Amino acid sequence: MNARAATPTRTPRSRAPRRRYSRPVIAVLLGLLLGAGAACTEQPAATVDPGRAPAIEAARALLDSVMEAETIPGLSVAVGMGSEVLWSEGFGFSDLTHGVTVTPLTKFRVGSVSKPITAAAIGVLLEEGALDLDAPVQTYVPYFPEKRFPVTTRQLAGHIGGIRHYQGTENLSSVRYPTVAAGLAIFQDDPLINEPGTEYSYSSYGWNLISAVIEGASGVPFLAYMDDVVFGPLGMRHTIAGHTHRIIPHRTRFYSTNEEGDVVNAPFVDNSYKWAGGGFLSTPEDLLIFANAHLEDGFLEAETLDLLFASQRLRSGQETGYGIGWRTSTNGRGERIISHTGGSVGGRTVLTANRDTGLIVAIVANLSSAPMSIGLAARVEEIFR
């Protein structure tokens, strides 16, 4: 793998649619991999910048310690500086049953990192004049029931729209929904949990509704539109909806832990009800490409980027720390950080990008409880400064 090319300049976009393991067992498997140098037939297990060797060794030690402490079967990481890949490497196993090792090609569930990915499509529609963030959602989704208060796309995108989040075990759904509209049936008849604009309440279902807004504003099915205006233009060749019925090369298996702390196969779930809120598969290198496209204008205009990253405010004036699909903050150095984490059944992800230094960190794991936090990404980033 070579360093990625610079973010492409923006070109007109077509709207045509495209055609049970215990801890000792894992320790033995990891020992075989690390001690015997298990080969991977897909590609080399790492890409490194020789000038960053000390940082890479320190970051490897950090992630090795996290994997051992948390019994994480497989993990993948990539660190970039703008368009340059400084380090990309797979650790452990994507499939414990067959001893398949993780490589940079391994696709993981990225969970709610799907939200900033979807926000890029919002940015495209805004620049094309096809979407009004402050119009009621029924402007674009006329079949969505009206509520006591109007709800806008801007509010949905900042988790202040009053749409509820999962209840009970809804996130363990194994139902295959054929369309975005079909998936809205889970929550569309429920009342708002608060008046929009008055409270921050995280909601993946709000992003399900956003995917319907995108369909209505673009006139194109959501997944096809994502291919046409985000994945294709940016060259994100390894990012895809996690269809359970399709053969997806390099897709990891998914794991969780039981009450005894042993690693077991995660429950079977079908995420077709929430592509926009948490249904994509990706790789850390693709996430680097995506984040780099948001560090300067080109793919999107500077004004659009500022809009996506600006913290929304409640009616009280309180900032939420969340813009449109992105968490926004400053680190201890006063540098601007945009980020998101993702938690899903059998997957955890963190993506951070420093708007002032250009350093980007993406880490994914195939264990439901893996601690893929912004704090962990910050430790990796600090090592590479």
C-alpha positions as CSV (number, residue, x, y, z in Angstrom):
1,M,0.0,0.0,0.0
2,N,1.3,3.4,-0.9
3,A,0.4,6.8,0.5
4,R,-2.9,8.0,-0.7
5,A,-3.2,10.6,-3.3
6,A,-4.4,14.1,-2.2
7,T,-8.1,14.7,-1.8
8,P,-9.7,14.9,-5.2
9,T,-11.1,18.2,-6.3
10,R,-14.8,18.3,-6.5
11,T,-16.4,17.2,-9.8
12,P,-20.1,16.9,-10.8
13,R,-21.7,13.9,-9.4
14,S,-23.9,11.5,-11.2
15,R,-27.3,10.7,-9.6
16,A,-27.8,7.5,-11.5
17,P,-28.0,4.4,-9.2
18,R,-25.3,1.8,-9.5
19,R,-26.3,-1.5,-10.8
20,R,-16.9,-19.9,21.7
21,Y,-13.3,-19.2,22.5
22,S,-11.8,-18.8,26.0
23,R,-9.0,-16.4,27.1
24,P,-6.4,-19.2,27.1
25,V,-7.3,-20.3,23.6
26,I,-7.0,-16.7,22.2
27,A,-3.7,-16.4,24.0
28,V,-2.4,-19.5,22.2
29,L,-3.7,-18.3,18.8
30,L,-2.1,-14.9,19.3
31,G,1.1,-16.5,20.4
32,L,1.2,-18.6,17.2
33,L,0.6,-15.4,15.2
34,L,3.2,-13.3,16.9
35,G,5.8,-16.0,17.5
36,A,5.6,-17.9,14.3
37,G,5.0,-14.9,12.1
38,A,1.8,-16.3,10.6
39,A,1.5,-15.5,6.9
40,C,-1.4,-13.7,5.3
41,T,-2.1,-14.5,1.7
42,E,-4.0,-11.3,1.2
43,Q,-1.3,-8.8,1.6
44,P,1.4,-7.7,4.0
45,A,0.0,-7.2,7.5
46,A,1.4,-3.6,7.9
47,T,2.4,-0.5,6.1
48,V,4.9,1.6,7.9
49,D,6.8,4.9,7.4
50,P,10.4,4.0,8.3
51,G,11.0,7.4,9.7
52,R,8.2,6.7,12.2
53,A,9.7,3.4,13.5
54,P,10.0,4.5,17.2
55,A,6.4,5.8,17.2
56,I,5.1,2.7,15.5
57,E,6.8,0.5,18.1
58,A,5.4,2.5,20.9
59,A,1.9,2.4,19.4
60,R,2.1,-1.3,18.8
61,A,3.0,-1.9,22.4
62,L,0.0,0.2,23.5
63,L,-2.5,-1.6,21.3
64,D,-1.0,-5.0,22.2
65,S,-1.6,-4.2,25.9
66,V,-5.2,-3.2,25.2
67,M,-5.8,-6.3,23.2
68,E,-4.4,-8.5,25.9
69,A,-6.2,-6.8,28.8
70,E,-9.6,-6.8,27.0
71,T,-9.2,-10.2,25.1
72,I,-9.8,-8.6,21.8
73,P,-9.7,-11.1,19.0
74,G,-8.8,-8.7,16.1
75,L,-7.9,-5.1,15.7
76,S,-6.8,-2.8,12.9
77,V,-5.3,0.6,13.0
78,A,-4.2,3.3,10.6
79,V,-2.6,6.7,11.3
80,G,-2.2,9.4,8.7
81,M,-0.9,12.9,8.3
82,G,-3.2,14.5,5.8
83,S,-3.1,12.2,2.7
84,E,0.0,10.3,3.9
85,V,-0.4,6.9,5.6
86,L,2.1,6.8,8.4
87,W,1.1,3.4,9.7
88,S,-1.5,0.8,8.9
89,E,-1.5,-2.6,10.5
90,G,-3.7,-5.5,11.5
91,F,-3.5,-7.4,14.8
92,G,-4.9,-10.7,15.9
93,F,-7.6,-12.6,14.2
94,S,-10.6,-11.8,12.0
95,D,-11.8,-15.4,12.3
96,L,-10.9,-17.4,15.3
97,T,-12.5,-20.6,14.0
98,H,-10.3,-20.7,10.9
99,G,-7.3,-18.8,12.2
100,V,-7.7,-16.0,9.7
101,T,-5.5,-13.0,10.6
102,V,-6.5,-9.4,10.4
103,T,-4.9,-7.3,7.6
104,P,-5.5,-3.7,6.5
105,L,-8.1,-5.1,4.1
106,T,-10.2,-6.6,6.8
107,K,-13.7,-4.9,7.0
108,F,-15.1,-4.2,10.4
109,R,-18.5,-2.9,11.6
110,V,-17.9,0.8,12.2
111,G,-21.1,1.4,14.0
112,S,-21.9,5.1,14.6
113,V,-18.9,6.2,12.6
114,S,-21.5,5.7,9.8
115,K,-23.0,9.0,11.0
116,P,-20.2,11.3,9.9
117,I,-19.9,9.3,6.7
118,T,-23.6,9.9,6.0
119,A,-23.1,13.6,6.9
120,A,-20.9,13.9,3.9
121,A,-23.9,13.2,1.7
122,I,-25.8,16.0,3.6
123,G,-23.0,18.3,2.7
124,V,-23.2,17.4,-1.0
125,L,-27.0,18.0,-1.0
126,L,-26.5,21.4,0.7
127,E,-24.0,22.5,-1.9
128,E,-26.3,21.4,-4.7
129,G,-29.2,23.4,-3.1
130,A,-31.3,20.3,-2.9
131,L,-31.7,20.2,0.9
132,D,-32.9,22.8,3.4
133,L,-31.7,21.8,6.9
134,D,-34.4,23.7,8.6
135,A,-37.4,22.5,6.7
136,P,-39.7,19.9,8.4
137,V,-38.6,16.4,7.5
138,Q,-41.9,15.8,5.8
139,T,-40.7,18.1,3.0
140,Y,-38.5,15.2,1.9
141,V,-40.2,12.3,3.7
142,P,-43.9,12.9,3.3
143,Y,-44.8,9.5,4.5
144,F,-43.2,10.1,8.0
145,P,-46.0,10.9,10.5
146,E,-46.2,14.4,11.7
147,K,-45.5,14.9,15.4
148,R,-46.6,17.3,18.1
149,F,-43.7,19.6,17.1
150,P,-42.0,19.9,13.7
151,V,-38.6,18.2,13.4
152,T,-35.9,19.3,11.0
153,T,-32.9,17.6,9.5
154,R,-30.5,19.9,11.3
155,Q,-32.0,18.8,14.6
156,L,-31.9,15.2,13.7
157,A,-28.3,15.5,12.7
158,G,-27.3,17.0,16.0
159,H,-29.4,14.6,18.2
160,I,-31.7,17.3,19.4
161,G,-34.7,16.3,17.3
162,G,-36.7,14.4,19.9
163,I,-36.5,11.0,18.1
164,R,-35.9,8.2,20.5
165,H,-32.9,5.8,20.5
166,Y,-33.0,2.0,20.9
167,Q,-35.3,0.4,23.4
168,G,-34.6,-3.0,25.1
169,T,-32.9,-5.3,22.6
170,E,-33.9,-3.5,19.4
171,N,-30.2,-3.2,18.5
172,L,-30.2,-7.0,18.3
173,S,-32.6,-7.0,15.4
174,S,-32.2,-9.9,12.9
175,V,-34.9,-8.6,10.5
176,R,-33.8,-7.8,7.0
177,Y,-35.5,-4.5,5.9
178,P,-35.6,-4.1,2.1
179,T,-35.8,-0.4,2.1
180,V,-35.0,2.7,4.2
181,A,-38.7,3.4,4.4
182,A,-39.4,-0.1,5.8
183,G,-36.9,0.4,8.6
184,L,-38.6,3.5,9.8
185,A,-41.6,1.4,10.9
186,I,-39.7,0.5,14.1
187,F,-40.1,4.0,15.6
188,Q,-42.1,6.2,13.3
189,D,-45.4,6.0,15.2
190,D,-43.8,6.8,18.6
191,P,-44.1,10.2,20.1
192,L,-41.2,12.6,20.4
193,I,-39.3,12.2,23.7
194,N,-38.9,15.9,24.0
195,E,-39.5,19.1,22.1
196,P,-36.9,19.4,19.4
197,G,-34.1,21.9,20.2
198,T,-34.5,21.6,24.0
199,E,-32.5,18.6,24.9
200,Y,-29.5,16.6,23.5
201,S,-30.5,12.9,23.4
202,Y,-28.4,10.6,21.2
203,S,-30.5,8.8,18.6
204,S,-29.4,6.4,15.9
205,Y,-33.0,6.3,14.7
206,G,-32.8,10.0,14.0
207,W,-30.1,9.1,11.4
208,N,-32.4,6.4,10.0
209,L,-34.8,9.3,9.2
210,I,-31.9,11.3,7.8
211,S,-31.3,8.6,5.3
212,A,-34.9,8.9,4.2
213,V,-34.4,12.7,3.9
214,I,-31.4,12.0,1.7
215,E,-33.5,9.8,-0.6
216,G,-36.2,12.4,-0.8
217,A,-33.9,15.3,-1.5
218,S,-31.7,13.4,-4.1
219,G,-34.3,11.2,-5.8
220,V,-31.8,8.3,-5.4
221,P,-31.9,5.3,-3.1
222,F,-29.7,6.0,-0.1
223,L,-27.0,3.4,-0.6
224,A,-26.7,4.2,-4.3
225,Y,-26.4,7.9,-3.4
226,M,-23.6,7.1,-0.9
227,D,-21.8,5.2,-3.6
228,D,-22.2,7.9,-6.1
229,V,-21.3,11.0,-4.1
230,V,-19.1,9.8,-1.2
231,F,-17.5,6.4,-1.6
232,G,-16.8,6.6,-5.4
233,P,-15.5,10.2,-5.5
234,L,-13.2,9.6,-2.5
235,G,-12.0,6.2,-3.6
236,M,-13.3,4.5,-0.5
237,R,-13.2,1.1,-2.2
238,H,-13.5,-0.9,1.1
239,T,-16.5,0.8,2.6
240,I,-19.8,-0.9,2.1
241,A,-23.2,-1.6,3.7
242,G,-23.0,-4.7,5.9
243,H,-25.5,-6.8,4.1
244,T,-25.8,-10.1,5.9
245,H,-27.0,-12.1,2.9
246,R,-24.1,-11.1,0.6
247,I,-20.6,-12.4,0.2
248,I,-18.3,-9.6,1.3
249,P,-14.6,-10.3,0.8
250,H,-12.4,-9.7,3.9
251,R,-15.4,-9.2,6.3
252,T,-14.4,-10.1,9.8
253,R,-16.4,-12.3,12.0
254,F,-18.0,-10.7,15.1
255,Y,-17.4,-11.5,18.7
256,S,-18.6,-10.6,22.2
257,T,-17.9,-11.8,25.8
258,N,-20.1,-13.9,28.0
259,E,-20.7,-13.4,31.8
260,E,-17.5,-15.4,32.5
261,G,-15.5,-13.1,30.3
262,D,-14.9,-15.6,27.6
263,V,-15.0,-14.6,23.9
264,V,-17.9,-16.0,22.1
265,N,-19.6,-15.5,18.7
266,A,-21.7,-12.3,18.8
267,P,-25.4,-12.7,18.2
268,F,-26.5,-12.6,14.6
269,V,-27.9,-9.2,13.7
270,D,-29.0,-7.5,10.5
271,N,-28.3,-3.8,10.4
272,S,-30.4,-3.1,7.3
273,Y,-32.7,-0.9,9.4
274,K,-29.9,1.6,10.2
275,W,-27.4,2.0,7.4
276,A,-26.9,5.7,8.0
277,G,-26.9,5.4,11.8
278,G,-24.6,2.4,12.2
279,G,-24.7,-0.1,9.3
280,F,-21.5,0.4,7.3
281,L,-18.4,-1.8,7.1
282,S,-15.0,-0.2,6.5
283,T,-11.3,-0.3,7.1
284,P,-9.0,2.1,8.9
285,E,-7.3,3.2,5.7
286,D,-10.7,4.0,4.1
287,L,-11.5,6.0,7.3
288,L,-8.2,7.9,6.8
289,I,-9.2,8.8,3.3
290,F,-12.6,10.0,4.5
291,A,-11.3,12.1,7.4
292,N,-8.6,13.6,5.2
293,A,-11.3,14.8,2.8
294,H,-12.7,16.9,5.7
295,L,-9.4,18.6,6.7
296,E,-9.6,21.1,4.0
297,D,-11.9,22.2,1.2
298,G,-12.0,20.3,-2.1
299,F,-14.5,17.5,-1.7
300,L,-16.7,19.9,0.3
301,E,-16.4,23.6,0.5
302,A,-14.9,25.3,3.5
303,E,-18.2,26.8,4.6
304,T,-19.8,23.4,4.4
305,L,-17.1,21.8,6.6
306,D,-17.4,24.6,9.1
307,L,-21.2,23.9,9.2
308,L,-20.7,20.2,9.8
309,F,-18.2,20.8,12.6
310,A,-19.9,23.7,14.4
311,S,-21.4,22.6,17.7
312,Q,-25.2,22.9,17.7
313,R,-26.9,24.8,20.5
314,L,-30.0,24.1,22.5
315,R,-32.7,26.7,22.7
316,S,-31.2,27.6,26.1
317,G,-28.0,28.5,24.3
318,Q,-26.0,25.6,25.7
319,E,-23.6,24.0,23.2
320,T,-23.9,20.3,22.7
321,G,-20.4,19.5,21.4
322,Y,-22.0,17.8,18.4
323,G,-22.4,19.3,15.0
324,I,-23.9,17.5,12.0
325,G,-22.6,13.9,12.3
326,W,-19.4,15.0,14.1
327,R,-18.3,15.5,17.7
328,T,-16.3,18.6,18.0
329,S,-13.8,19.6,20.7
330,T,-10.4,21.0,21.5
331,N,-7.6,19.0,23.1
332,G,-5.2,20.1,25.8
333,R,-3.1,22.0,23.3
334,G,-6.1,24.0,22.1
335,E,-6.2,22.2,18.8
336,R,-9.5,21.5,17.0
337,I,-10.5,17.8,17.1
338,I,-13.3,16.3,15.1
339,S,-14.2,12.7,16.0
340,H,-16.8,9.9,16.4
341,T,-16.9,6.5,18.0
342,G,-18.9,3.5,17.0
343,G,-20.3,0.7,19.0
344,S,-22.1,-2.2,17.3
345,V,-22.7,-5.9,17.9
346,G,-19.3,-7.4,17.3
347,G,-17.6,-4.1,16.5
348,R,-16.1,-1.0,18.0
349,T,-14.5,1.9,16.2
350,V,-12.9,5.3,16.9
351,L,-12.0,8.0,14.3
352,T,-10.3,11.3,15.2
353,A,-8.8,14.0,13.1
354,N,-6.8,17.0,14.2
355,R,-7.8,20.0,12.1
356,D,-4.7,21.9,13.1
357,T,-2.0,19.2,12.7
358,G,-3.6,17.0,10.1
359,L,-3.0,13.8,12.2
360,I,-5.8,11.2,11.8
361,V,-6.3,8.1,13.8
362,A,-8.7,5.2,13.0
363,I,-8.9,2.1,15.1
364,V,-11.4,-0.8,14.7
365,A,-12.0,-4.0,16.6
366,N,-14.2,-7.0,16.2
367,L,-15.4,-7.3,19.9
368,S,-18.6,-5.6,21.2
369,S,-16.9,-4.5,24.4
370,A,-13.5,-3.3,23.0
371,P,-12.6,0.1,24.4
372,M,-12.2,2.0,21.2
373,S,-12.4,5.4,22.8
374,I,-11.4,9.0,21.8
375,G,-8.9,8.8,24.7
376,L,-7.2,5.8,23.2
377,A,-7.0,7.5,19.8
378,A,-5.6,10.6,21.5
379,R,-2.8,8.5,23.1
380,V,-1.9,7.1,19.6
381,E,-2.0,10.6,18.1
382,E,0.3,11.9,20.8
383,I,2.9,9.1,20.1
384,F,3.0,10.3,16.4
385,R,3.4,14.0,17.0
